[in-house]
Amino acid sequence: MEALIKQVIYAQNEQEIYEHCLKEIFARYQPEHCLVAEYDLKTKIAHTTTYLAHGELSENFSYDLFGTPCERVLEDRSICRYPANIQQQFPEDIALQHLNAESYIGIPLQIKDGRIVGVLALLFSQPIIDKPLDKDWLLTVGFLIGKTIIQQRLSKEKNRLLAQFERSEQITQSCSWIWDVESHQFSVSSNLSAMFNISAPADLTFEEFFTRYIFKCEERFTQFTSCAMPHNKTRKITVHQEQSNCGLELEITYSKHYNEQSKLRRIEGNIKDITDFWQLESDHLIAQKIIELSTNGVVVTDENNLILNMNSQAEEITGYRLREVLGKSPAIFSSDIHDRKFYKTMWDSIQRNHYWSGEVWNKTKSGAVYPENLSISLVQDRNGVTKNYIAIFDDLSDRKSIESELLKYKNEQDFTGLMTRTKFIQHLEDHQELIIVLIDISRFSAINNLYGEDFGNKVLSYIGLLLFRNFNNESLSICRYGADQFALTWHKDKLNEIEALITTIRHKVEKAFSIEGREMHLNINIGYALPRNPDSKTHSLTQAYYALDEAKSQIQASTVRYSNFLEKSIARRHLLGAMLKQAIDDESLHVEYQPIFDLTTNKVVKYEALARWTKDGEAISPYEFIPIAEDLGYISQLGNLILRKVCVDIKELKRLGHHDVVISINRSIDELCNEELNNCSITNELAKHGLSNSDIIIEI
């Protein structure tokens, strides 16, 4: 043992220690195979660090501990000896068969706290029934090797943490330092050289470094070193570019440590280069100032189109203060003059071109309707993820011209002969306790497309005249509210008659009529709302619109009355709309595949790709989120995301040898209408993944 200890002491590294120990064991016991193996207890795998075969160093290997005598050593935590028939006792241990082992001795590599970190294994090709063992000597060798393994692990972990620390300093552009006041020793991390371009930082004293590279003013350095600080408390100071000798904007975090006599013993800290952050902050302040000084109104929203900021000009134009609209949708400015198709076209352009510009009629806080030239830009980060929307609109300095235009608009009579939309809205403001009924003609755009806009206007005039002749009286007011919509008000005192009124309206309007020799059959959807509850946050007109939207979503022409349940449903749709946009940007939707069978052959002929979305453990039905994507203009982004994921899966299937798999993908007509023949996103995505057009089927 004395000779072995000397060899261990003079060993150059851990490997030499293992070799000396195994060679001493071979000299004493003559095993055909002996090895040092380190356990990985997470994977239950043993990795040899040194292996002797017939006394000669051989190539290391790894083996599974399960079903081996080495596993028994780990469990028993003591020397395990199998003098004969070792292969029969452990038939699952393939290594015993390869090494032609007949007998086995295993010594645990145990450390001070009792943990087993590996095994010292001796394998013999003959039985060892009569072979004497010096167990104390073997356990001592095992402890010596175990301690070496732990030291090696700690050294590796220390080096890993040190490398990680150095890498983190490089990434964050920072460095660390310690000044031992008593010994005048100044120690620095390796990244300090790179930050300040110093070739030999070890030659610098604490004072030389801080006066030569950090503080341009000696008084600042004196204050830095002499100011009193609580023991072990940290302080942060900023040294601006013009105040530092290195020309960098620096942030210094440091602490002071004192001995028992309250004498300064050590100062340690971290220096961070914040020049880029400072420049960004400076640029941000400049941008904020430019926005504030702009003669246009500017509104900035987040990725979910919720308001983050707006300038004073926007406040003046809209009548809202920033605190009133913070975190809300810009829909708060909407005048309801534009229909859903208008906004869908606008958002399609924003998502496709990252920009839209046009004339919009919006409404101030006081209810005044005004036109504005609006431009909206989409802002993305370097990864193409949407971060903000910026809206810029003309200031309305020429108020008189606008008021004149609005006055003219208010006094105009609609071509149907009914009250104008603006007069109707004013009527609602003057009479709060009214039931509001909205009527929408189903598929009216098809009439315009088939017979022309002039014919469509004649149909609208007919409906307007029909409503006016049959229903206009002191209790009921009628207007043409939208392109193919009509609105009525009904006094709340006649609430018990509202359903009969709606039934009569439906009967009259849906009755067949003839214009220019063409017989027409119309269907209408109706939504209505009762007078607004004082506690309600939404206007009765908005509630009626929500009810109408719900009616239009039904398969057949329907009538829907606004309710609290509907309000919750709408709130959920708004919430899902915001979450869906984020899910598409984060690519957190996934694809499931449904096999399609040919019943004649009973074989799978293709697979259908199905978009699926799970949020916080809730599986959200595609029947719920796909209509939302269509309404909000996200359907193309959703379709492209699913296509991209399918292409990745097809490519992987081909790599695994499945070349005959065909997958069908559903795409809407709206998506395909937006495609360009010479620059089709579908064929472009296939080409990007090295796939052909025959690999997928597009289903409409």
Buried (B, 14 or more C-beta within 10 A) or exposed (E): EEEBEEBBEEBEEBBBBBBBBBBBBBEEBEBBBBBBBBBEEEEEBBBBBBBBBEBEEEEEEEBBBEEBBBBBBBEEEBBBBBBBEBBEEBEEBBBBEEBEBBBBBBBBBBBEEEBBBBBBBBBBEEBBEEBEBEEEBBBBBBBBBBBBBBEBEEEEEEEEEEEEBBEEBBEEBBBBBBBBBEEEEBBBBBBBBEBBEBEEBEEBEBEEBBBBBBBBEEEBBEEBBEEEBEEEEEBEBEBEEEBBBBEBBBBBBBBBBBEEEEEBBBBBBBBBBBBEEBEEEEEEEEEEEEBEEBEBBBBBBBBBBBBEBBBBBBBEBBBBEBEEBEEBBBEBBBBBBBEEEEBBBBBBBBBBEBEBEEEBBBBBBEEBBBBBEBBBBBEEEEEEEBEBBBBBBBBBEEEEEBEEEBEEBBEEEBEBEBBBBBBBBBBBEEEEEBBBBBBBBBEBEEBBEEBEEEBBEBBBBBBBEBBBEBBBEEBBBBBBBBBBBBBBBBBEEEEEBBEEBBEEBBEBBBEEBEEEEEEBEBBBBBBBBBBBEEEBEBBBBBBBBBBBBBBBEEEEBBBBBBBEEBBEEBEEBBEBBBBBBBBBBEEEBEBEBEEBEEEEEEEEEBBBBBBBBEBEEEEBEBEEBBEBBBBBBBBBBBBBBBBBBBBEBBEEBBEEEEEEBBBBBBBBEBBBEBEEEEEEBBBEBBEEBEBEEEBBBBEE
